[in-house]
Each structure stands twice: as C-alpha cells, then as structure tokens.
Amino acid sequence: MKAVRDLSAPSASATRGPLQVLGGLVVATRPKQWLKNLLVAAAPVAAGKILVPHVAWVTLLAGLAFVAISSAVYLINDVADRAHDAQHPVKRFRPIAAGIVPVAVAMTAAVVLGSGGLALAWFATNGATAAIVAGYAVMSLAYSARLKHEPILDIGVVAAGFVLRAVAGGVAAHVFISRYFLLVAGFGALFVVASKRYAELAASAGSAGARSVLGSYSSGFLNLTRTLAATVTVVTYCFWAFERASLLHHSHLILGLSIVPFTLAVLRYALLVEHGDGEAPEDLIVGDRALVGLGIVWLALVGGGIFLG
C-alpha cells in the first residue's frame, strides 16, 4: 500500500512549472548579493569622474559583468553544495537544494551567465577589466571547490572578491586608484567577512549544516581579526580623506568631516554583530536605520566634498 502511495504521488519534478523554475533560478542567483557590485563604482566616485558620461557607462557595464559572473558562481556553488545545504535549517530552502531548479538548468544558466559576463567585460570595457573578472571567477570557483574549507584562506578569498570589484571599476574607467583606497577596501572587506564568520560561529552551536571551517575558529580569534581590520579600515580611511582633501580647493573640510559618520558606522556595525547580527551583511546594512542614516550622511559629505571641490 505504501508503494502504491509513493507511485501515485506527484514527484517534485512533475509539479515544477516553467515559471516556478525560472523564479527559482532568479532566486538562486541571489539578487540581494548584487548590492556588492556597487563597489565597482567606488573608484570612479572617489576620483570624482563618475558623472562623466563615458566613465558612468563603462562603470555600469563592469558592474553588470560582475553581476553575471558572480551569479554564475552562486549557481555552481549551490549545485556542488546541494546535499550539504539540504541539511541546513535555512539553506535547505535554496531553490537548487530544495529541488525547485534542476541541476542541468542551473549549470546551463551558469555557463550562459559566466560566458556572458566575461564577454561583456572584454568587448564593452577593456581587456584588463576582463582579466580581473576572469580572475574573480577562477578565485571564486577555487573557493567553492576547496578554499572555503581552509581557515584564514576562506576569509581572505571572500575579502579579495570585494577588492577586485573596486579595482575593476577603476581599471574600466581608467581612473587613478589611491593606495589608501585599496587599503580601505581590503581591510573593510576583511572586517565584514570576519564579522560574518563571527556571527555564523555564534549561531551554529553545533547545528547540522554549519560551515565546516567554523570548527577551526574561536570567537576570540575572530574578534581579534575584526578589531584589527576595523582599526586599519578607519585609520586608512582617515589617510585617504586627508589625501583627497588636499587636492580640493573649497570643500576639503567637508570631506574631512566624512570621517565621523564613517567611523560611527563601523562601530555600529561591530555592535550589531556583537548582538547576534551579521550572518547576512547585505540585510544588516540596509535593514538597520542607524546604519542607513549614517550611510546617507557619509555619502552626502563624500559627494559634497568631491564634487563641490
């Protein structure tokens, strides 16, 4: 009788409709993560060139290339991790792990998105930008295959992905990239990634499906990493702000004042992570009113300092 019920029940694949698969595919590319690709505009903005039509155009195209290539990587990663994700209390609802998106469809979409992203970077911007996008893809696939299981390297690779986005924007637009800009981007990314691991470690507590690398970390070590990264981020941001302000004629004080909301935002983020947030940085950044408010003030001061100077 049990066998009859099993045979007569509709399978997951039989009940999937094209729209359901398409919707699941979009979700699997993690649209919330596309927010990270705004970093591509950071260097053109910092250089005060983003309002130049050509610069804005190539920056947009470079950002779209990263959206495509990162979406392809997410699909490949979810295909590889589908069995593991199925054991996780949250990740089991991901479309591939839940069986909503077939593996063949996900892999086909990954190939299309990946090749499309590389082609866009090559033909619409320049070869150097395409090389950065390709390097990001290779590094991300290595992370998915092995490096995410290696302590320290897992944090470093994810942080490097943020830096590559910032560098790609400057390379695509042919704008100068300050050494302090790179330090802020690098250590700021390290701070966010270490905070994410800290939150994941606190939330896992031996739960099924937790990252295997978390067993190599302690809260004390991750706190040390967060403190080091936050300190270097704030200090190098001060150096960048003063260096950039020295080139301005009328609004150097405005750019210098941007240090205040920037520092307060770092401290606010650290406090929220200490209270149990931070597993999803994109949700934390846009979901906390104080962070949003500080971000708006910071952007207003930076924009005013650069574009009015």
C-alpha positions as CSV (number, residue, x, y, z in Angstrom):
1,M,0.0,0.0,0.0
2,K,2.9,2.3,0.8
3,A,4.4,1.6,-2.6
4,V,1.1,2.5,-4.3
5,R,1.0,5.8,-2.5
6,D,4.6,6.6,-3.4
7,L,3.9,5.9,-7.1
8,S,0.7,7.8,-7.3
9,A,2.0,10.9,-5.5
10,P,3.3,13.6,-7.9
11,S,7.1,14.0,-7.8
12,A,8.8,17.3,-7.3
13,S,10.0,17.4,-10.9
14,A,6.5,16.6,-12.2
15,T,4.9,19.6,-10.3
16,R,7.5,22.1,-11.4
17,G,6.3,24.6,-13.9
18,P,8.5,26.7,-16.2
19,L,7.6,29.9,-14.2
20,Q,8.5,28.2,-10.9
21,V,11.8,27.0,-12.3
22,L,12.5,30.5,-13.7
23,G,11.6,32.2,-10.4
24,G,13.8,29.7,-8.5
25,L,16.6,30.3,-10.9
26,V,16.5,34.1,-10.3
27,V,16.4,33.5,-6.5
28,A,19.4,31.1,-6.8
29,T,21.4,33.9,-8.4
30,R,20.9,35.8,-5.1
31,P,19.8,39.2,-6.2
32,K,20.5,40.6,-2.7
33,Q,24.1,39.9,-3.2
34,W,24.2,42.1,-6.3
35,L,24.5,45.0,-3.9
36,K,28.1,44.1,-3.5
37,N,28.7,45.0,-7.1
38,L,28.1,48.7,-6.3
39,L,31.8,48.6,-5.2
40,V,32.6,48.8,-8.9
41,A,31.6,52.5,-8.8
42,A,33.7,53.3,-5.8
43,A,37.0,54.2,-7.6
44,P,35.2,56.4,-10.2
45,V,33.3,58.1,-7.5
46,A,36.4,58.6,-5.3
47,A,38.2,60.1,-8.3
48,G,35.2,62.5,-9.0
49,K,34.8,61.1,-12.5
50,I,31.5,59.1,-12.2
51,L,29.5,62.0,-13.7
52,V,31.4,61.9,-16.9
53,P,29.1,60.0,-19.3
54,H,31.7,57.6,-20.7
55,V,33.0,56.8,-17.2
56,A,29.5,56.2,-15.9
57,W,28.7,53.9,-18.9
58,V,31.8,51.7,-18.6
59,T,31.4,51.5,-14.9
60,L,27.8,50.3,-15.3
61,L,28.9,47.7,-17.8
62,A,31.7,46.5,-15.5
63,G,29.1,46.2,-12.7
64,L,26.8,44.2,-14.9
65,A,29.7,41.9,-15.8
66,F,30.3,41.2,-12.1
67,V,26.6,40.6,-11.6
68,A,26.6,38.0,-14.3
69,I,29.8,36.3,-13.3
70,S,29.0,36.3,-9.5
71,S,25.5,34.9,-10.3
72,A,27.1,32.1,-12.3
73,V,29.4,31.3,-9.4
74,Y,26.5,31.2,-6.9
75,L,24.7,28.7,-9.2
76,I,27.7,26.4,-9.4
77,N,28.3,26.7,-5.7
78,D,24.7,25.7,-4.9
79,V,24.9,22.8,-7.3
80,A,28.0,21.5,-5.6
81,D,26.7,22.1,-2.1
82,R,23.1,20.9,-2.6
83,A,23.4,17.8,-0.5
84,H,25.1,19.7,2.3
85,D,22.6,22.7,2.1
86,A,19.7,20.3,2.4
87,Q,20.8,19.6,6.0
88,H,21.0,23.3,6.9
89,P,17.9,24.9,8.6
90,V,18.0,27.9,6.3
91,K,20.0,26.9,3.2
92,R,17.7,23.9,2.6
93,F,15.2,26.3,1.2
94,R,17.6,27.4,-1.6
95,P,16.0,26.5,-4.9
96,I,18.6,24.0,-6.0
97,A,18.8,22.3,-2.6
98,A,15.0,22.2,-2.4
99,G,14.8,20.6,-5.9
100,I,12.9,23.6,-7.5
101,V,15.7,24.2,-10.0
102,P,17.1,21.1,-11.8
103,V,20.9,20.7,-11.8
104,A,21.0,20.8,-15.6
105,V,19.1,24.0,-15.8
106,A,21.3,25.6,-13.1
107,M,24.5,24.6,-14.8
108,T,23.3,25.8,-18.2
109,A,22.4,29.1,-16.8
110,A,25.8,29.3,-15.1
111,V,27.6,28.8,-18.4
112,V,25.5,31.4,-20.1
113,L,25.9,33.9,-17.3
114,G,29.6,33.3,-16.9
115,S,30.5,33.5,-20.6
116,G,28.2,36.5,-21.0
117,G,29.9,38.3,-18.1
118,L,33.3,37.7,-19.5
119,A,32.3,38.8,-23.0
120,L,30.7,41.9,-21.7
121,A,33.8,42.9,-19.7
122,W,36.0,42.2,-22.7
123,F,34.1,43.9,-25.5
124,A,32.3,46.6,-23.6
125,T,35.2,47.8,-21.3
126,N,38.8,46.6,-21.9
127,G,41.0,43.5,-21.7
128,A,42.3,44.4,-18.2
129,T,38.8,44.6,-16.8
130,A,38.0,41.2,-18.4
131,A,41.2,39.7,-16.8
132,I,40.0,40.9,-13.4
133,V,36.6,39.5,-13.9
134,A,38.1,36.2,-15.1
135,G,40.4,36.2,-12.1
136,Y,37.5,36.7,-9.8
137,A,35.7,33.8,-11.4
138,V,38.7,31.5,-11.0
139,M,39.2,32.5,-7.4
140,S,35.6,32.1,-6.6
141,L,35.4,28.6,-8.1
142,A,38.6,27.6,-6.2
143,Y,36.8,28.9,-3.1
144,S,33.8,26.8,-3.8
145,A,35.8,23.7,-4.6
146,R,38.3,23.8,-1.8
147,L,39.4,27.1,-0.2
148,K,36.1,27.6,1.8
149,H,37.3,24.7,3.9
150,E,40.7,26.3,4.7
151,P,40.8,28.6,7.7
152,I,42.1,32.1,7.1
153,L,42.2,31.5,3.3
154,D,38.4,31.3,3.3
155,I,38.2,34.8,4.8
156,G,40.9,36.2,2.6
157,V,39.4,35.0,-0.6
158,V,36.0,36.4,0.1
159,A,37.5,39.8,1.1
160,A,39.7,39.7,-2.1
161,G,36.5,39.5,-4.1
162,F,35.4,42.8,-2.8
163,V,38.7,44.4,-3.6
164,L,38.7,43.0,-7.1
165,R,35.3,44.7,-7.7
166,A,36.7,48.0,-6.5
167,V,39.8,47.7,-8.7
168,A,37.8,46.6,-11.7
169,G,35.8,49.9,-11.6
170,G,38.9,52.0,-11.6
171,V,40.6,49.9,-14.4
172,A,37.4,50.0,-16.6
173,A,37.1,53.8,-16.2
174,H,40.9,54.5,-16.4
175,V,40.9,56.5,-13.1
176,F,43.6,56.7,-10.5
177,I,43.3,54.3,-7.6
178,S,44.9,55.5,-4.4
179,R,46.9,53.1,-2.2
180,Y,44.8,54.3,0.7
181,F,41.6,53.5,-1.3
182,L,42.9,49.9,-1.7
183,L,43.7,49.6,2.0
184,V,40.2,50.8,3.0
185,A,38.6,48.4,0.5
186,G,40.7,45.5,1.6
187,F,40.5,45.8,5.3
188,G,36.9,47.0,5.2
189,A,36.0,43.8,3.4
190,L,38.1,41.7,5.9
191,F,36.1,43.4,8.7
192,V,32.8,42.5,7.1
193,V,33.8,38.9,6.3
194,A,35.3,38.2,9.8
195,S,32.2,39.7,11.3
196,K,30.1,37.3,9.2
197,R,32.1,34.3,10.4
198,Y,31.8,35.5,14.0
199,A,28.0,35.7,13.7
200,E,27.9,32.3,12.0
201,L,30.0,30.7,14.7
202,A,27.7,32.2,17.4
203,A,24.6,31.0,15.6
204,S,25.9,27.5,14.7
205,A,26.5,26.0,18.1
206,G,27.0,22.5,16.5
207,S,23.9,22.7,14.3
208,A,23.7,20.5,11.2
209,G,24.8,22.1,8.0
210,A,27.1,24.7,9.6
211,R,30.3,25.6,7.7
212,S,33.0,23.1,8.3
213,V,35.6,25.8,8.6
214,L,33.9,27.3,11.6
215,G,35.3,24.4,13.7
216,S,38.8,25.9,13.2
217,Y,37.8,29.3,14.5
218,S,37.1,30.6,18.0
219,S,35.1,33.7,18.9
220,G,38.3,35.2,20.5
221,F,40.3,34.9,17.2
222,L,37.5,36.3,15.1
223,N,37.1,39.2,17.5
224,L,40.8,39.9,17.2
225,T,40.5,39.8,13.4
226,R,37.5,42.1,13.5
227,T,39.3,44.6,15.7
228,L,42.5,44.6,13.6
229,A,40.5,45.0,10.4
230,A,38.2,47.7,11.8
231,T,41.2,49.7,13.2
232,V,43.1,49.6,9.9
233,T,40.0,50.5,7.9
234,V,39.3,53.6,9.9
235,V,42.9,54.7,10.0
236,T,43.5,54.3,6.3
237,Y,40.1,56.0,5.6
238,C,41.4,59.0,7.5
239,F,44.6,59.0,5.4
240,W,42.5,58.7,2.2
241,A,40.2,61.5,3.2
242,F,43.0,63.8,4.1
243,E,45.0,62.9,1.0
244,R,41.9,63.5,-1.3
245,A,41.0,66.7,0.6
246,S,44.5,68.1,0.0
247,L,43.6,68.1,-3.7
248,L,40.4,70.1,-3.2
249,H,40.1,73.9,-3.2
250,H,37.0,74.8,-1.4
251,S,35.5,71.7,0.3
252,H,38.4,69.9,2.0
253,L,36.7,70.4,5.4
254,I,33.5,68.6,4.1
255,L,35.5,65.5,3.1
256,G,37.4,65.5,6.4
257,L,34.0,65.6,8.2
258,S,33.1,62.3,6.5
259,I,35.4,60.6,8.8
260,V,32.9,61.0,11.6
261,P,29.9,59.1,10.1
262,F,32.3,56.5,8.6
263,T,33.8,55.7,12.0
264,L,30.4,55.6,13.7
265,A,29.1,53.3,11.0
266,V,32.0,50.9,11.6
267,L,31.3,50.9,15.4
268,R,27.6,50.5,14.8
269,Y,28.2,47.5,12.6
270,A,30.5,46.0,15.1
271,L,27.9,46.4,17.9
272,L,25.2,44.8,15.9
273,V,27.4,41.8,15.1
274,E,28.2,41.5,18.8
275,H,24.4,41.3,19.5
276,G,24.0,38.4,17.1
277,D,23.5,40.0,13.6
278,G,25.9,39.9,10.7
279,E,25.3,36.5,9.1
280,A,23.8,38.3,6.1
281,P,25.8,41.6,5.8
282,E,23.6,42.9,3.0
283,D,20.5,42.6,5.2
284,L,22.2,44.2,8.1
285,I,23.5,47.2,6.1
286,V,20.1,48.1,4.6
287,G,18.0,46.9,7.5
288,D,19.3,49.0,10.4
289,R,18.0,52.5,10.4
290,A,21.1,53.9,12.2
291,L,23.4,52.4,9.6
292,V,21.3,53.6,6.8
293,G,21.2,57.1,8.3
294,L,25.0,57.2,8.8
295,G,25.5,55.9,5.3
296,I,23.4,58.7,3.9
297,V,25.2,61.4,5.8
298,W,28.6,59.8,4.8
299,L,27.6,59.7,1.1
300,A,26.4,63.3,1.3
301,L,29.7,64.5,2.8
302,V,31.9,62.5,0.4
303,G,29.8,63.5,-2.6
304,G,29.8,67.2,-1.5
305,G,33.5,67.2,-0.8
306,I,34.5,65.6,-4.0
307,F,32.0,67.1,-6.5
308,L,31.9,70.6,-5.0
309,G,35.6,70.8,-4.6
